[in-house]
Amino acid sequence: MLHDWPREWPLFDASVPTLLLLLFASVVLYALLAELLRAVPLERWFWHPALVRFSLFVCIFAALGGWWYQ
């Protein structure tokens, strides 16, 4: 989305890739969404709840990466 923004950010004299920052943002979004989904008992409908949670995280991370690097 923001093609003129840098691909790396300076953090304590080290270059941090933008994907690492997106990873942290996706962890926060996943934690919020996971708490919301735990309030609704949907996990009993899935064969493997841990796999569903991991897939949710991957989808969030891919969506953020796709939005940022479009």
Steps between C-alpha positions, in 0.01 A plus 500: 500500500768746597767437238705804595541376858823317581522122499710515817460711812785611726457369853784541751761528221374184331296471184173323569305370200144618463378140503620467858292800599204352312557174687471681833186679381346171388577343839312782671206472259496123540496526879206738489309290251577176684359643823190607314459156344553324833195679634296324233534120528588432136796270567276200553408511131860459381693177474827653621458831688874571516526468123210743458669751731828467310317543168333811635839646589642417156201663331542816708873517430450439126225762483719761671796412275286513189349832604840650574687373193224531239 
